[in-house]
């Protein structure tokens, strides 16, 4: 099952944005009802996996919009157990 999260890189880099999404989802998880928890669990798992597995330094150096201060449309995706990044409609990771 495919899952995607839109990333806002207008103020900070991809790594910071993913950390923010992760922390926000964890915080909301404990204050939410059981129905909402399932979607938050998915966000927590995808962001955790991305934080543990992506080489952010490489991604920022290879793709300038991922370094932040960008209005690019960026998605963090997961299909099966594979993390992906879509930058302005183009898969850039893992296919780079």
Beta strands, then each sheet from edge to edge (+ up, - down):
strand 1: 2-7
strand 2: 74-79
strand 3: 82-87
strand 4: 90-93
sheet 1: 1+ 2- 3+ 4-
end
